[in-house]
Amino acid sequence: MIPLIALCLTAPLEFGLQPLPEDSPYRDEGFTKYIEVIAQNGKPIPIIAQKGVRDIAVARCRNLLKFYLTNVVGTKFGNDKSAVANAMANNHAMLMMPEGAHREGQEPHIHAQPQYEYETPVDGSRWYIRNDWDHRDAAFEEIFHLVHDTGIGTDFPGALPEYQKLLKAEAIRSLKDGRWGIAVDPHVKEWIEELRQENSLAQEYIASVIDSYYGLWAAFDENPGGMWGIYIAKTRDELKEKDPAGFALLESFLPPMMVGYESLIDPNFHGTFSLQFDTELPYTHKSQYYVDATLTGKHNSNLLGNDADNTFKGNRGNNTIDGGKGNDTVQFQGKEEEYEITGNIIKDTLKGRDGTDTIISIEEVTFAKD
């Protein structure tokens, strides 16, 4: 893989993205910007994107990658993920985000894990809120494939060969006993055979477990189960009942709540984005597992927390931020003396920054340091 050229003097884009240098070889394939996660060994794990992919979508994928690489204290394989991140960087792991949808035979000629724009619904976007299956969320799956292949280790030397051995063995057992690879259409058997030939059974099996565990298929009613019906479980409760082995393998590496993931709410979102599960709001099958959320843009939108220790940030509009239960924090961009505080109302005196926010059930408020 050709490395990114580190020096870039152009002004940064939104959400920490940088423009690719003009002489970057990836520009020949239409890629114009990038963002990185830095492993503990100091080496980057880059995400590159084509021009039309929204900056916030790229940042969302960066945040998902950070989530997968966040330590989960007390777990067998996730207690310290520094070796996984280091292996990814050493193996030149990279995510590429092309515009539009995947078209067979038209993939960019770059050695990187693909995550297409049309399968990257930003939290709070219309695709996300409506659980739009024409734009299903493949980011959890594809980014974990990157972590799995280059960090845990499949075709590349990874940091967790024991975990990979267990995942592969369980994938094979799940095919035999009908938990996964369910033939909902004639193409499934062909797909499974392709995976077998590619030595990719473990990657696809655990990706199905992950998607159902974090609520991505709970609102899907066209078939029983998750991943279009290919996997036996649709929700976390079903997963625990119907695939306890997969449930245990997932929880040996990943946490129940998405600690380490900052949810960036689409700037076009209106209303209250909820982290509490509500049967009237099907998207909360997913957002109930979030811990941290940030409103973007300038609409007068609101946040409602769950039982976790949430950390929230408002946007440029006027927001009501209700932490719900837990020990919750709201972060403001400016110094404390730059705000007028009257009871639970905090007004930013600098126009176009934090607006006027009403805070409810918030245990801590933080401001920028000098």
VEXSE-185601 format. One line per 2 residues: for each residue x, y, z of C-alpha. Coordinates in nm, 4 decimals. Example, Ala and Ser with C-alpha at 12.3 -4.5 7.8 and 13.67 -1.06 7.14 Angstrom:
1.2300/-0.4500/0.7800 ~ 1.3670/-0.1060/0.7140
***
This chain:
0.0000/0.0000/0.0000 ~ 0.1268/0.3479/-0.0858
0.1357/0.5547/0.2344 ~ -0.0412/0.8850/0.2761
0.1813/1.1878/0.2443 ~ 0.1774/1.3346/0.5923
0.2454/1.7002/0.5094 ~ -0.0689/1.8928/0.4170
-0.0799/2.2714/0.4420 ~ -0.4396/2.3227/0.3255
-0.6972/2.4281/0.5868 ~ -0.8771/2.1361/0.7561
-1.2280/2.0375/0.6529 ~ -1.5151/1.9714/0.8943
-1.4935/1.7207/1.1803 ~ -1.1141/1.7008/1.1665
-1.0839/1.5836/0.8058 ~ -0.7878/1.6919/0.5971
-0.7640/1.7295/0.2179 ~ -0.5396/1.4765/0.0528
-0.2234/1.6360/-0.0875 ~ -0.2408/1.7130/-0.4580
0.0276/1.4524/-0.5325 ~ -0.1444/1.1740/-0.3373
-0.1829/0.8623/-0.5563 ~ -0.5370/0.8161/-0.4232
-0.6543/1.1287/-0.6071 ~ -0.6306/0.9303/-0.9317
-0.9258/0.7243/-0.8017 ~ -1.1290/1.0308/-0.7004
-1.0347/1.0417/-0.3318 ~ -0.9862/1.3942/-0.2015
-0.9869/1.3851/0.1813 ~ -0.8911/1.1731/0.4774
-0.8957/1.1346/0.8528 ~ -0.6898/0.9080/1.0768
-0.6972/0.7053/1.3954 ~ -0.3498/0.6862/1.5462
-0.2485/0.3525/1.6983 ~ -0.0504/0.3322/2.0204
0.2684/0.2730/1.8205 ~ 0.2221/0.6180/1.6653
0.1298/0.4891/1.3200 ~ -0.1920/0.5953/1.1426
-0.4965/0.3950/1.0398 ~ -0.6364/0.6187/0.7639
-0.9861/0.6604/0.6225 ~ -0.9936/0.8135/0.2759
-1.3082/0.9434/0.1022 ~ -1.4158/1.0633/-0.2382
-1.5281/1.4237/-0.2785 ~ -1.9046/1.3670/-0.2652
-1.9022/1.1687/0.0596 ~ -2.0172/1.3926/0.3449
-1.7512/1.4892/0.5963 ~ -1.9798/1.3901/0.8836
-2.0161/1.0395/0.7346 ~ -1.6379/1.0009/0.7255
-1.6151/1.1246/1.0842 ~ -1.8835/0.8750/1.1861
-1.6742/0.5900/1.0455 ~ -1.3706/0.7238/1.2302
-1.5736/0.7223/1.5525 ~ -1.6907/0.3644/1.4915
-1.3314/0.2553/1.4396 ~ -1.2335/0.4269/1.7646
-1.5190/0.2435/1.9378 ~ -1.3973/-0.0951/1.8162
-1.0475/-0.0117/1.9420 ~ -1.1581/0.1146/2.2859
-1.0526/-0.1130/2.5724 ~ -1.3262/-0.3146/2.7450
-1.1925/-0.3742/3.0938 ~ -1.2368/-0.7248/3.2298
-1.3022/-0.8973/2.8966 ~ -1.0882/-1.1863/2.7714
-0.9912/-1.0398/2.4345 ~ -1.0849/-0.6704/2.4597
-0.9193/-0.5726/2.7865 ~ -0.6246/-0.4087/2.6080
-0.6668/-0.3476/2.2360 ~ -0.3392/-0.1653/2.1812
-0.1890/-0.4722/2.0139 ~ -0.4895/-0.4940/1.7794
-0.4550/-0.1272/1.6812 ~ -0.0791/-0.1643/1.6384
-0.1262/-0.4703/1.4175 ~ -0.3741/-0.2764/1.2027
-0.1280/0.0081/1.1563 ~ 0.1610/-0.2300/1.0873
-0.0523/-0.4139/0.8312 ~ -0.1352/-0.0820/0.6582
-0.5061/-0.1076/0.7358 ~ -0.7133/0.1523/0.5527
-1.0831/0.2200/0.4986 ~ -1.1937/0.3786/0.1713
-1.5275/0.5523/0.1279 ~ -1.6384/0.5779/-0.2369
-1.9383/0.7836/-0.3447 ~ -2.2723/0.6198/-0.4215
-2.3442/0.2475/-0.4131 ~ -2.1251/-0.0535/-0.4768
-2.1193/-0.1658/-0.8405 ~ -1.9524/-0.4971/-0.9132
-1.6446/-0.4515/-1.1300 ~ -1.6302/-0.0757/-1.0753
-1.4516/-0.0729/-0.7388 ~ -1.1617/0.1699/-0.6899
-0.8254/0.0027/-0.7501 ~ -0.6985/0.0608/-0.3976
-0.5995/-0.2005/-0.1407 ~ -0.8438/-0.0941/0.1314
-1.1657/-0.2059/0.2992 ~ -1.4594/-0.0361/0.1193
-1.7442/0.1452/0.2924 ~ -1.9774/0.2951/0.0361
-2.1599/0.6247/0.0855 ~ -2.5049/0.4697/0.0303
-2.4447/0.2297/0.3193 ~ -2.3331/0.4957/0.5652
-2.6415/0.6575/0.7226 ~ -2.5394/0.9389/0.9563
-2.7061/0.9304/1.2992 ~ -3.0203/1.1421/1.2853
-3.0371/1.1467/0.9049 ~ -3.3524/1.0457/0.7180
-3.1965/0.7109/0.6243 ~ -3.1113/0.6488/0.9904
-3.4405/0.7620/1.1446 ~ -3.6519/0.5663/0.8966
-3.4338/0.2529/0.9158 ~ -3.4151/0.2758/0.5375
-3.3220/-0.0757/0.4204 ~ -3.2333/0.0547/0.0723
-2.9513/0.2375/0.2517 ~ -2.8877/-0.0130/0.5271
-2.6112/0.0634/0.7737 ~ -2.3120/-0.1476/0.6678
-2.0570/0.0600/0.8592 ~ -2.0620/-0.1616/1.1694
-1.9949/-0.4636/0.9501 ~ -1.7352/-0.3227/0.7115
-1.5302/-0.1429/0.9743 ~ -1.5247/-0.4524/1.1911
-1.4065/-0.6493/0.8871 ~ -1.1100/-0.4102/0.8749
-1.0402/-0.4607/1.2467 ~ -1.0878/-0.8360/1.2109
-0.8705/-0.8891/0.9033 ~ -0.5798/-0.6623/0.9897
-0.5956/-0.6411/1.3692 ~ -0.7406/-0.9615/1.5122
-0.5814/-1.1441/1.2220 ~ -0.7029/-1.3519/0.9282
-0.4987/-1.3197/0.6090 ~ -0.2683/-1.0787/0.7916
-0.0670/-1.1579/1.1064 ~ -0.2882/-1.0319/1.3852
-0.2796/-0.9828/1.7602 ~ -0.5525/-1.2313/1.8624
-0.5057/-1.5678/1.6875 ~ -0.6892/-1.7486/1.9694
-0.9945/-1.5262/1.9235 ~ -0.9894/-1.5797/1.5486
-0.9719/-1.9567/1.5975 ~ -1.2799/-1.9472/1.8217
-1.4711/-1.7223/1.5799 ~ -1.3997/-1.9488/1.2839
-1.4987/-2.2629/1.4732 ~ -1.8267/-2.1043/1.5863
-1.9045/-1.9832/1.2347 ~ -1.8740/-2.3401/1.1068
-2.0901/-2.4748/1.3923 ~ -2.3532/-2.2070/1.3272
-2.3835/-2.3200/0.9655 ~ -2.4295/-2.6809/1.0718
-2.6998/-2.6110/1.3304 ~ -2.8835/-2.3420/1.1310
-2.8104/-2.0300/1.3354 ~ -2.6433/-1.8536/1.0428
-2.6360/-1.8870/0.6662 ~ -3.0127/-1.9390/0.6604
-3.1182/-1.9813/0.2967 ~ -3.3708/-1.6975/0.2703
-3.3044/-1.6910/-0.1048 ~ -3.1205/-1.9159/-0.3545
-2.8080/-1.7006/-0.3530 ~ -2.7248/-1.7554/0.0146
-2.5779/-2.1039/-0.0380 ~ -2.3584/-1.9718/-0.3199
-2.2470/-1.6821/-0.0989 ~ -2.1587/-1.9139/0.1895
-1.9538/-2.1321/-0.0441 ~ -1.7678/-1.8239/-0.1695
-1.6940/-1.7270/0.1905 ~ -1.5680/-2.0783/0.2590
-1.3323/-2.0595/-0.0369 ~ -1.2102/-1.7144/0.0733
-1.1651/-1.8237/0.4360 ~ -1.4106/-1.5467/0.5352
-1.6733/-1.7402/0.7317 ~ -1.5608/-1.6029/1.0683
-1.5691/-1.2410/0.9502 ~ -1.9221/-1.2584/0.8137
-2.0633/-1.4625/1.1014 ~ -1.9434/-1.2305/1.3786
-2.0499/-0.9271/1.1732 ~ -2.4058/-1.0656/1.1757
-2.3842/-1.1069/1.5521 ~ -2.2568/-0.7500/1.5933
-2.5328/-0.5966/1.3800 ~ -2.8090/-0.7651/1.5807
-2.6375/-0.6999/1.9148 ~ -2.6325/-0.3245/1.8511
-2.9916/-0.3057/1.7255 ~ -2.9407/-0.2564/1.3533
-3.1988/-0.5199/1.2527 ~ -3.4499/-0.4933/1.5373
-3.6959/-0.2879/1.3284 ~ -3.6684/-0.5148/1.0212
-3.9985/-0.6988/0.9713 ~ -3.9637/-0.8578/0.6272
-3.8072/-1.1763/0.7667 ~ -3.7432/-1.3283/1.1096
-3.3908/-1.2794/1.2355 ~ -3.1210/-1.0330/1.1325
-2.9072/-0.9584/0.8259 ~ -3.2046/-0.9960/0.5878
-3.2984/-1.3188/0.7743 ~ -2.9648/-1.4917/0.7135
-2.8917/-1.4808/1.0879 ~ -3.1229/-1.6361/1.3475
-3.1409/-1.3407/1.5891 ~ -3.2896/-0.9964/1.5298
-3.2429/-0.8326/1.8719 ~ -2.9988/-0.8600/2.1609
-3.2496/-1.0596/2.3639 ~ -3.3022/-1.3033/2.0760
-2.9280/-1.3295/2.0285 ~ -2.8720/-1.4238/2.3917
-3.1449/-1.6894/2.3671 ~ -3.0831/-1.8308/2.0195
-2.7066/-1.7890/1.9807 ~ -2.5519/-1.7794/2.3285
-2.2131/-1.8852/2.1916 ~ -2.2042/-1.5900/1.9499
-2.3300/-1.3615/2.2257 ~ -2.0441/-1.4712/2.4540
-1.7821/-1.4341/2.1800 ~ -1.8973/-1.0806/2.1052
-1.8956/-0.9776/2.4707 ~ -1.5429/-1.1127/2.5103
-1.4262/-0.8260/2.2855 ~ -1.6947/-0.5539/2.2736
-1.9014/-0.3725/2.5419 ~ -2.2815/-0.3688/2.5948
-2.2891/0.0119/2.5584 ~ -2.0990/0.1929/2.2847
-1.8356/0.3521/2.5069 ~ -1.5771/0.5299/2.2925
-1.8237/0.6208/2.0161 ~ -1.9321/0.9845/1.9767
-2.2617/0.9995/1.7891 ~ -2.2599/1.2995/1.5534
-2.6217/1.3970/1.4875 ~ -2.6968/1.5045/1.1311
-2.7111/1.8849/1.0908 ~ -3.0470/1.8486/0.9118
-3.2072/1.6758/1.2106 ~ -3.5043/1.8496/1.3761
-3.6610/1.7594/1.7088 ~ -3.5298/1.5509/1.9981
-3.2730/1.2800/1.9349 ~ -3.3335/1.0130/2.1975
-3.0926/0.7653/2.3518 ~ -3.3814/0.6015/2.5375
-3.5541/0.3030/2.3833 ~ -3.9054/0.3937/2.2717
-4.1305/0.1547/2.0787 ~ -4.2784/0.4581/1.9006
-3.9317/0.5549/1.7720 ~ -3.7885/0.2503/1.5906
-3.4461/0.4155/1.5426 ~ -3.3952/0.3940/1.9202
-3.3349/0.0201/1.8803 ~ -2.9917/0.1516/1.7746
-2.9443/0.4733/1.9709 ~ -3.0318/0.3106/2.3054
-2.6763/0.1748/2.3123 ~ -2.5080/0.5144/2.2612
-2.3302/0.6915/2.5439 ~ -2.2026/1.0192/2.3921
-2.3869/1.2418/2.1435 ~ -2.3180/1.5729/1.9722
-2.5682/1.7886/1.7864 ~ -2.4260/1.9451/1.4714
-2.5508/2.2293/1.2522 ~ -2.7727/2.5128/1.3741
-3.1277/2.3787/1.4190 ~ -3.2946/2.4211/1.7589
-3.2787/2.0488/1.8352 ~ -3.2613/1.8550/2.1598
-3.0988/1.5503/2.3212 ~ -3.2490/1.2973/2.5617
-3.0105/1.0681/2.7489 ~ -3.0435/0.7139/2.8746
-2.9297/0.5387/3.1940 ~ -2.5608/0.5531/3.1008
-2.3166/0.8277/3.2015 ~ -2.3765/1.0397/2.8931
-2.1583/1.3181/2.7588 ~ -2.3416/1.5688/2.5385
-2.2521/1.8676/2.3213 ~ -2.5023/2.1095/2.1724
-2.4856/2.2842/1.8373 ~ -2.5108/2.6481/1.7228
-2.8861/2.6536/1.7833 ~ -3.0784/2.6617/2.1105
-3.0933/2.3155/2.2643 ~ -3.2643/2.1390/2.5505
-3.0368/1.8668/2.6823 ~ -3.1941/1.6181/2.9241
-2.9495/1.3661/3.0658 ~ -3.2099/1.1275/3.2031
-3.0596/0.8885/3.4564 ~ -2.6891/0.8391/3.5103
-2.4067/1.0831/3.5850 ~ -2.4292/1.3093/3.2809
-2.2082/1.5858/3.1437 ~ -2.2648/1.8711/2.8984
-1.9574/2.0229/2.7356 ~ -1.9392/2.3811/2.6069
-1.6789/2.5128/2.3647 ~ -1.5932/2.8425/2.5314
-1.4564/2.9592/2.8663 ~ -1.7005/2.9811/3.1558
-1.6819/3.3616/3.1729 ~ -1.8101/3.3791/2.8142
-2.1519/3.2426/2.9189 ~ -2.4490/3.3875/3.1062
-2.5779/3.1243/3.3498 ~ -2.9260/3.1649/3.4978
-3.0422/2.8558/3.6838 ~ -3.0403/2.5731/3.4305
-3.0182/2.8052/3.1270 ~ -2.6724/2.8655/2.9812
-2.6404/3.1378/2.7146 ~ -2.3308/3.1773/2.5004
-2.2383/3.5443/2.4590 ~ -2.0422/3.4629/2.1433
-2.2772/3.4517/1.8459 ~ -2.2777/3.1398/1.6294
-2.1125/2.9034/1.8781 ~ -2.3244/2.7305/2.1466
-2.6499/2.9281/2.1427 ~ -2.8732/2.9164/2.4502
-2.9115/2.5755/2.6113 ~ -3.1486/2.4467/2.8781
-3.0028/2.1603/3.0781 ~ -3.2081/1.9040/3.2713
-3.0784/1.6199/3.4911 ~ -2.7186/1.7127/3.4143
-2.4686/1.6476/3.6927 ~ -2.1660/1.8253/3.5435
-2.1042/2.1150/3.3050 ~ -1.7580/2.1700/3.1568
-1.6066/2.4638/2.9725 ~ -1.2869/2.5174/2.7743
-0.9695/2.5657/2.9747 ~ -0.7423/2.8665/2.9311
***
